[in-house]
């Protein structure tokens, strides 16, 4: 049994074959946490989770949706819709039993609107992330935390909290220095298909730093994810990602840590169930 702790099968990338994608992954024994990024994708995640056994949902507002900005990634290009954190709306969703976490939320300094200063963007992101933290603590739910180009800012913010939430740093790609600080605060780190990528010839250090984290992280703090439809593992690079490919992340983690695939599968699945407060 595998646990893809972060996927977005409710996104438009699967509008023509969503049921088939879910069925394929479920038949391969993959549990899924379907993660919302704004109100509509959060609600859809909950609705799909309630239709399928072994699918769960996370609800929240992604920082790129706090301002309207053009997002151009390898797998998609779109204009984000400006939206804030609607406490009452999410409180209604949080009543559903299949909701296991709050997020995707956090800080993002990679996608900065051209007409807004970095300081103004960061100020709003911090305020909305603080709302998510209060909400998660109130509902006793862990968090799925997004961070891109803002680890120093995120660590500073978290270190100032009197009460830390539980949670995972989604799609971890930074260095051991940042990783150690998150681990000291009790967080899990989520690894994606990025750990299967070869180092860039022009700049190999980021991949070397990431694999150092994979090699050093305590075995009880690692979870695996696909971030589908994004970040497809190297074996299928260039194609749309799917939850069953979390097996490639597990395979790479096992290789780096010199574990059997079965050992890595058991460790990461048990960690995910512990994080999300699910029966082992």
DOTORPA-381613 format. One record per residue (C-alpha): residue number from 1; residue in three letters; chain; x, y, z. Coordinates in nm, 4 decimals. Each point is the difference from the previous one (the first is absolute). Layout:
BEGIN
NUM/ALA/A/X/Y/Z
...
This chain:
BEGIN
1/UNK/A/0.0000/0.0000/0.0000
2/UNK/A/0.1252/0.3476/-0.0971
3/UNK/A/-0.1177/0.3434/0.1138
4/UNK/A/0.0170/0.2924/-0.2417
5/UNK/A/-0.0213/0.2765/0.2571
6/UNK/A/-0.0512/0.2801/-0.2521
7/UNK/A/-0.1827/-0.0102/-0.3330
8/UNK/A/-0.2464/0.2171/-0.1932
9/UNK/A/-0.2168/-0.2412/-0.1998
10/UNK/A/-0.2895/0.2459/0.0272
11/UNK/A/0.1905/0.2392/-0.2311
12/UNK/A/-0.0994/0.0633/-0.3611
13/UNK/A/0.2919/-0.2130/-0.1214
14/UNK/A/-0.2173/-0.3052/0.0754
15/UNK/A/-0.3365/0.1262/-0.1193
16/UNK/A/-0.0211/-0.2588/-0.2799
17/UNK/A/0.1188/-0.3124/0.1857
18/UNK/A/-0.0116/0.0737/0.3739
19/UNK/A/-0.1894/-0.3161/0.0928
20/UNK/A/0.2395/-0.2209/-0.1957
21/UNK/A/0.3034/0.1656/0.1613
22/UNK/A/-0.1403/-0.0497/0.3478
23/UNK/A/-0.0998/-0.3580/-0.0695
24/UNK/A/0.3453/-0.0864/-0.1343
25/UNK/A/0.1760/0.1360/0.3077
26/UNK/A/-0.2468/-0.1526/0.2456
27/UNK/A/0.0356/-0.3400/-0.1664
28/UNK/A/0.3757/0.0297/0.0518
29/UNK/A/-0.0596/0.0475/0.3718
30/UNK/A/0.0710/0.3726/0.0177
31/UNK/A/-0.1679/0.2081/0.2691
32/UNK/A/-0.0335/0.3661/-0.0933
33/UNK/A/-0.0227/0.3376/0.1667
34/UNK/A/-0.1709/0.2258/-0.2533
35/UNK/A/0.1105/0.3541/0.0783
36/UNK/A/-0.2033/0.3131/-0.0579
37/UNK/A/0.1520/0.3319/-0.1021
38/UNK/A/-0.3047/0.2282/0.0178
39/UNK/A/-0.3704/-0.0269/0.0821
40/UNK/A/-0.1188/-0.1907/-0.3067
41/UNK/A/0.2893/-0.2465/-0.0147
42/UNK/A/-0.0270/-0.0583/0.3750
43/UNK/A/-0.3702/-0.0775/-0.0242
44/UNK/A/0.0560/-0.2293/-0.2962
45/UNK/A/0.2723/-0.1826/0.1921
46/UNK/A/-0.2462/-0.0625/0.2830
47/UNK/A/-0.2717/-0.1145/-0.2381
48/UNK/A/0.2312/-0.2463/-0.1745
49/UNK/A/0.1369/-0.1267/0.3317
50/UNK/A/-0.3508/-0.0812/0.1120
51/UNK/A/-0.0635/-0.1981/-0.3186
52/UNK/A/0.3044/-0.2257/0.0302
53/UNK/A/0.1477/-0.2126/0.2723
54/UNK/A/0.3706/0.0719/0.0677
55/UNK/A/-0.0229/0.3570/-0.1308
56/UNK/A/0.0210/0.2896/0.2452
57/UNK/A/-0.0071/0.3787/-0.0332
58/UNK/A/0.1899/0.3076/0.1142
59/UNK/A/-0.1573/0.3451/-0.0156
60/UNK/A/0.1580/0.3430/-0.0267
61/UNK/A/0.1160/0.2975/-0.2061
62/UNK/A/0.3288/-0.0168/-0.1899
63/UNK/A/0.2097/0.3185/0.0254
64/UNK/A/0.0050/0.0508/-0.3782
65/UNK/A/-0.3777/0.0563/0.0153
66/UNK/A/0.0234/0.2947/0.2374
67/UNK/A/0.0730/0.2279/-0.2973
68/UNK/A/-0.0908/-0.0418/-0.3630
69/UNK/A/0.3182/-0.0939/-0.1837
70/UNK/A/0.1045/-0.1973/-0.3052
71/UNK/A/0.1426/-0.3407/0.0875
72/UNK/A/0.2093/-0.1661/-0.2684
73/UNK/A/0.1321/-0.3424/0.0976
74/UNK/A/0.1315/-0.2953/-0.1968
75/UNK/A/-0.3330/-0.1818/0.0283
76/UNK/A/-0.2501/0.2883/-0.0170
77/UNK/A/-0.0556/0.3680/-0.0593
78/UNK/A/-0.2831/0.1961/0.1588
79/UNK/A/-0.1073/0.3277/0.1588
80/UNK/A/-0.0537/-0.0508/0.3718
81/UNK/A/-0.3268/0.1296/0.1409
82/UNK/A/0.0336/0.2392/0.2920
83/UNK/A/-0.1527/-0.1486/0.3114
84/UNK/A/0.0541/0.0200/0.3740
85/UNK/A/-0.0625/-0.2443/0.2851
86/UNK/A/-0.3751/-0.0234/0.0642
87/UNK/A/-0.0131/-0.1287/0.3583
88/UNK/A/-0.3720/-0.0885/-0.0012
89/UNK/A/0.0216/-0.1756/-0.3363
90/UNK/A/0.2894/-0.2173/0.1108
91/UNK/A/-0.1586/-0.0636/0.3406
92/UNK/A/-0.2934/-0.1572/-0.1828
93/UNK/A/0.2351/-0.2218/-0.2030
94/UNK/A/0.1991/-0.0957/0.3104
95/UNK/A/-0.3088/-0.1729/0.1410
96/UNK/A/0.0418/-0.2797/-0.2541
97/UNK/A/0.1636/-0.3135/0.1388
98/UNK/A/0.2259/-0.0486/-0.3018
99/UNK/A/0.1768/0.3351/0.0553
100/UNK/A/0.3396/-0.0885/0.1506
101/UNK/A/0.2049/0.3205/-0.0340
102/UNK/A/-0.0007/0.3746/-0.0596
103/UNK/A/0.1755/0.1226/-0.3127
104/UNK/A/0.1494/0.0462/-0.2453
105/UNK/A/0.1056/0.3242/0.1611
106/UNK/A/0.3201/0.1819/0.0791
107/UNK/A/0.2434/0.2430/-0.1621
108/UNK/A/0.1033/0.0410/-0.3647
109/UNK/A/0.2478/0.2613/-0.1196
110/UNK/A/0.0511/-0.1621/-0.3406
111/UNK/A/-0.3308/0.1198/-0.1460
112/UNK/A/-0.0059/0.3754/0.0635
113/UNK/A/-0.2530/0.2144/-0.1925
114/UNK/A/0.1777/0.2623/-0.2103
115/UNK/A/-0.2018/0.2904/0.1389
116/UNK/A/0.0358/-0.0858/0.3728
117/UNK/A/0.3108/0.0258/0.2169
118/UNK/A/0.1569/-0.3057/0.1575
119/UNK/A/-0.0545/0.1534/0.3444
120/UNK/A/-0.3737/0.0477/-0.0605
121/UNK/A/-0.0366/-0.3540/-0.1343
122/UNK/A/0.1873/-0.1470/0.2955
123/UNK/A/-0.2015/0.2010/0.2508
124/UNK/A/-0.3280/-0.1373/-0.1347
125/UNK/A/0.1366/-0.3543/-0.0251
126/UNK/A/0.1138/0.0106/0.3626
127/UNK/A/-0.3385/0.1261/0.1157
128/UNK/A/-0.1956/-0.2677/-0.1876
129/UNK/A/0.2427/-0.2742/0.1033
130/UNK/A/-0.0499/0.1074/0.3615
131/UNK/A/-0.3753/-0.0451/-0.0538
132/UNK/A/0.0642/-0.3531/-0.1243
133/UNK/A/0.2154/-0.0757/0.3043
134/UNK/A/-0.2692/0.1181/0.2424
135/UNK/A/-0.2589/-0.1980/-0.1940
136/UNK/A/0.2108/-0.3191/0.0035
137/UNK/A/0.0650/0.0266/0.3738
138/UNK/A/-0.3687/0.0631/0.0694
139/UNK/A/-0.1046/-0.3073/-0.1989
140/UNK/A/0.2920/-0.2148/0.1221
141/UNK/A/0.1155/-0.0701/-0.3547
142/UNK/A/0.3537/-0.0122/-0.1418
143/UNK/A/0.1068/0.2388/-0.2741
144/UNK/A/0.1207/-0.0443/-0.3568
145/UNK/A/0.2452/0.2873/-0.0336
146/UNK/A/0.1168/0.1446/-0.3313
147/UNK/A/0.3307/0.1866/-0.0138
148/UNK/A/0.1735/0.1234/-0.3130
149/UNK/A/0.2967/0.2348/0.0127
150/UNK/A/-0.1007/0.1001/0.3532
151/UNK/A/0.1507/-0.2495/0.2452
152/UNK/A/0.1786/0.2639/0.2086
153/UNK/A/-0.3213/0.1999/0.0292
154/UNK/A/-0.2081/-0.3082/0.0822
155/UNK/A/0.2435/-0.1295/0.2625
156/UNK/A/0.0148/0.3435/0.1629
157/UNK/A/-0.3802/0.0169/0.0114
158/UNK/A/-0.0434/-0.3512/0.1403
159/UNK/A/0.2737/0.0498/0.2606
160/UNK/A/-0.1942/0.2926/0.1466
161/UNK/A/-0.3161/-0.2005/0.0676
162/UNK/A/-0.0866/-0.0852/0.3584
163/UNK/A/-0.1787/-0.3174/-0.1124
164/UNK/A/0.1241/-0.1806/-0.3095
165/UNK/A/-0.2392/-0.1928/-0.2213
166/UNK/A/0.0767/-0.3499/-0.1206
167/UNK/A/0.0553/-0.0458/-0.3690
168/UNK/A/0.2181/-0.0664/-0.2993
169/UNK/A/0.2131/0.2299/-0.2130
170/UNK/A/-0.1376/-0.0932/-0.3412
171/UNK/A/0.2340/-0.0671/-0.2932
172/UNK/A/0.3165/0.0558/0.1962
173/UNK/A/0.2860/0.1043/-0.2283
174/UNK/A/0.2267/0.2116/0.2201
175/UNK/A/0.3186/-0.0813/0.1900
176/UNK/A/0.0847/-0.1793/0.3257
177/UNK/A/0.0306/0.3235/0.1974
178/UNK/A/-0.3631/0.0869/-0.0641
179/UNK/A/-0.1073/-0.3626/0.0369
180/UNK/A/0.1586/-0.0291/0.3432
181/UNK/A/-0.1868/0.3081/0.1207
182/UNK/A/-0.3346/-0.1400/-0.1187
183/UNK/A/0.0758/-0.3373/0.1573
184/UNK/A/0.0930/0.1661/0.3295
185/UNK/A/-0.3456/0.1616/-0.0042
186/UNK/A/-0.1627/-0.3393/-0.0433
187/UNK/A/-0.0935/0.0148/-0.3679
188/UNK/A/0.0095/-0.2793/-0.2553
189/UNK/A/0.1556/0.0568/-0.3438
190/UNK/A/-0.1810/-0.1044/-0.3172
191/UNK/A/0.2087/-0.1236/-0.2920
192/UNK/A/-0.1255/-0.0046/-0.3592
193/UNK/A/0.1224/-0.1245/-0.3371
194/UNK/A/0.2593/0.2795/0.0154
195/UNK/A/0.2289/-0.2360/0.1928
196/UNK/A/0.0121/-0.2220/-0.3116
197/UNK/A/0.1201/0.2819/-0.2273
198/UNK/A/0.3635/0.0046/-0.1160
199/UNK/A/0.2068/0.3011/0.1122
200/UNK/A/-0.0063/0.2946/-0.2373
201/UNK/A/0.3298/0.0242/-0.1848
202/UNK/A/-0.0001/0.3767/0.0409
203/UNK/A/-0.0793/-0.0125/0.3741
204/UNK/A/0.0294/-0.3455/0.1636
205/UNK/A/0.0159/0.1229/0.3600
206/UNK/A/-0.3771/0.0240/0.0735
207/UNK/A/-0.0505/-0.3669/-0.0885
208/UNK/A/0.3061/-0.0995/0.2026
209/UNK/A/-0.1336/0.1943/0.2977
210/UNK/A/-0.3431/-0.1609/-0.0364
211/UNK/A/0.1416/-0.3522/-0.0085
212/UNK/A/0.2061/0.0852/0.3080
213/UNK/A/-0.3290/0.0723/0.1776
214/UNK/A/-0.1478/-0.3266/-0.1282
215/UNK/A/0.3041/-0.1800/0.1402
216/UNK/A/-0.0023/0.1723/0.3401
217/UNK/A/-0.3678/0.0364/0.0871
218/UNK/A/-0.1191/-0.2159/0.2924
219/UNK/A/-0.1992/-0.2914/-0.1383
220/UNK/A/-0.3038/0.0916/0.2079
221/UNK/A/-0.0306/0.3481/-0.1556
222/UNK/A/-0.0190/-0.0721/-0.3732
223/UNK/A/-0.3155/-0.0133/-0.2095
224/UNK/A/-0.0286/-0.0376/-0.3759
225/UNK/A/-0.2220/0.1747/-0.2517
226/UNK/A/-0.0498/0.0588/-0.3706
227/UNK/A/-0.1502/0.3518/-0.0138
228/UNK/A/-0.1893/-0.1367/-0.3019
229/UNK/A/-0.0424/0.1258/-0.2676
230/UNK/A/0.3400/0.1636/0.0584
231/UNK/A/0.3573/-0.1229/0.0601
232/UNK/A/-0.0202/-0.3307/-0.1828
233/UNK/A/0.2856/-0.2345/0.0985
234/UNK/A/0.2884/-0.0282/-0.2445
235/UNK/A/-0.1247/-0.3308/-0.1429
236/UNK/A/-0.3064/0.1801/-0.1451
237/UNK/A/0.1367/0.3561/-0.0147
238/UNK/A/-0.1920/0.2190/-0.2401
239/UNK/A/-0.3281/-0.1835/0.0546
240/UNK/A/-0.2806/0.0788/0.2429
241/UNK/A/0.0664/-0.1401/0.3451
242/UNK/A/-0.2344/-0.2467/0.1757
243/UNK/A/-0.0181/-0.1239/0.3613
244/UNK/A/0.1163/-0.3545/-0.0763
245/UNK/A/0.3391/0.1454/-0.0995
246/UNK/A/0.0661/0.0697/0.3661
247/UNK/A/0.1594/-0.3450/-0.0202
248/UNK/A/0.2887/0.1616/-0.1898
249/UNK/A/0.0571/0.2445/0.2851
250/UNK/A/0.0020/-0.2892/0.2468
251/UNK/A/0.2377/-0.1933/-0.2242
252/UNK/A/0.2466/0.2903/-0.0103
253/UNK/A/-0.0269/0.0578/0.3736
254/UNK/A/0.0711/-0.3691/0.0597
255/UNK/A/0.3032/0.0168/-0.2293
256/UNK/A/0.1523/0.3009/0.1736
257/UNK/A/-0.0605/-0.1439/0.3478
258/UNK/A/0.1059/-0.3530/-0.0984
259/UNK/A/-0.3361/-0.1460/0.0983
260/UNK/A/-0.2113/-0.2556/-0.1783
261/UNK/A/-0.2972/0.1395/-0.1899
262/UNK/A/-0.2309/-0.1820/0.2418
263/UNK/A/0.1693/0.1609/0.3019
264/UNK/A/-0.0260/0.3482/-0.1512
265/UNK/A/-0.3635/-0.0607/-0.0938
266/UNK/A/-0.0879/-0.1055/0.3544
267/UNK/A/0.1900/0.2879/0.1614
268/UNK/A/-0.1473/0.2760/-0.2163
269/UNK/A/-0.3558/-0.1333/0.0173
270/UNK/A/0.0117/-0.0378/0.3772
271/UNK/A/0.1439/0.3524/0.0348
272/UNK/A/-0.2819/0.1426/-0.2109
273/UNK/A/-0.2647/-0.1744/0.2084
274/UNK/A/0.1624/0.1284/0.3185
275/UNK/A/0.0201/0.3551/-0.1368
276/UNK/A/-0.3623/0.0014/-0.1132
277/UNK/A/-0.1282/-0.1771/0.3138
278/UNK/A/-0.1296/-0.3041/-0.1889
279/UNK/A/-0.0150/-0.3603/0.1296
280/UNK/A/0.3310/-0.1806/-0.0553
